[in-house]
């Protein structure tokens, strides 16, 4: 499957398209196909390195 990953904070230039293995569901789980995924404000803040998760910043 294709995914966008970030390995450092920054603008659109830090978004990296990668190929990952398709996850297999475990017992009691299902896999859902997504045709499109949106981006919300927290996603933008994580990319900028300014999103607070609890009392500490997320480190990439």
Buried (B, 14 or more C-beta within 10 A) or exposed (E): EEEEEBEEBEEEEBEEEEEEEEEEEEEEEEEEEEEEEEEEEEBEBBBEBEBEEEEEEBEE
